[in-house]
Amino acid sequence: MPKKISLALGGGGIKGYAHIGVLRQLILEGYEISAIAGTSAGGIVGALYAKGYSPDEIEDFISDFDPRHLFKSQAGDSPALLGLGGFYELLRDKLGDSTFENNIIPFACTALDLNTGNEIIIESGKMIDAIQATTAIPGLFPYKRIGKHRLVDGGVLDPVPVTVARWLAPGLPLIAVCLTPVQEKWGYSRQINIPSFVPIPKVIVDRVSNLRIGQAARVLLDSLDIMTNMIAELRLKLEKPDLIIRPEITQYALFDEVEPEQLILRGEEIVIKMRDQIETIFTTSKRIKRWFRPTTPPAVLLSQLLEVDSASLQQ
């Protein structure tokens, strides 16, 4: 009988391909993934799996991406450097008007409400809306408006949504899949660069990069990257998943041009490497510790916010 687990899938841009390998290998090892919480890239993979797509089907789907067609704007986009209209069109082909209630396992993703500064758990409504919110890297991609709320990438506050996964599946062993490196390896991480398939002429990118404003932007990006790493580390230490899995992907940056298979393989390899550690999360001592951990919602639920909005309009 398969051993049931829940997963918290972290954000990381293109590095999110590694999540597919982690899912595939966990299933091959005989584990049953019973709930997923995801942020940003982890939200994309988690949503597709919760909808019923196998890791193989998710890999086939993303392998058909033409990166040159992903970053286009849509009518009504909020101000942002780039759009993700092409990517959302592809997702609609897979998700349609599917809602959270249609999923085969519990799933939720996180976002940040720019109006209030609160972390938001998205656990209801259309799946495509949730993905647009959790992947909206502030300033880079348009925020998603749901009701009167402006939602952006949940990784700003919660890079690996451990407490959300725990809330979805109380009592189950929880594995956090973190795409940021341990602190000792932060200095070895690749710098974030604009890939060639982004619709900005390379001559402009190169020229701006050599200006003072471009160099200042580099300092800002590097600082934000370190800040995200630190937030991930602090929350993992505070929220204590049963196990942390980190695919060995330090050599990849947020928007590198890579073959998906390379990163998927890294996800498979880390599960194989950590077989013994994964088995320890089913011990009696781990089970007892899980009894005493809170399982209430760790942040504001989007459904509750929308109920409050509706009530205020009726008054």
HELIX and SHEET records of a PDB file:
HELIX    1   1 GLY A   13  GLY A   16  5                                   4    
HELIX    2   2 TYR A   17  LEU A   28  1                                  12    
HELIX    3   3 ALA A   41  LYS A   51  1                                  11    
HELIX    4   4 PRO A   55  SER A   63  1                                   9    
HELIX    5   5 PRO A   67  HIS A   69  5                                   3    
HELIX    6   6 GLY A   85  LEU A   95  1                                  11    
HELIX    7   7 PHE A  100  ASN A  102  5                                   3    
HELIX    8   8 MET A  127  THR A  134  1                                   8    
HELIX    9   9 GLY A  154  VAL A  156  5                                   3    
HELIX   10  10 VAL A  162  LEU A  168  1                                   7    
HELIX   11  11 GLN A  183  TYR A  188  5                                   6    
HELIX   12  12 LYS A  202  ASN A  210  1                                   9    
HELIX   13  13 ARG A  212  GLU A  239  1                                  28    
HELIX   14  14 PRO A  260  LYS A  273  1                                  14    
HELIX   15  15 ARG A  275  THR A  280  1                                   6    
HELIX   16  16 THR A  284  TRP A  291  1                                   8    
HELIX   17  17 LEU A  302  GLN A  314  1                                  13    
SHEET    1   A 7 LYS A 144  ILE A 146  0                                        
SHEET    2   A 7 HIS A 149  ASP A 153 -1                                        
SHEET    3   A 7 PHE A 107  ASP A 113 -1                                        
SHEET    4   A 7 TYR A  31  GLY A  38  1                                        
SHEET    5   A 7 LYS A   3  LEU A   9  1                                        
SHEET    6   A 7 LEU A 174  VAL A 177  1                                        
SHEET    7   A 7 LEU A 243  ILE A 245  1                                        
SHEET    1   B 5 LYS A 144  ILE A 146  0                                        
SHEET    2   B 5 HIS A 149  ASP A 153 -1                                        
SHEET    3   B 5 PHE A 107  ASP A 113 -1                                        
SHEET    4   B 5 GLU A 119  ILE A 122 -1                                        
SHEET    5   B 5 VAL A 300  LEU A 301  1                                        
END                                                                             
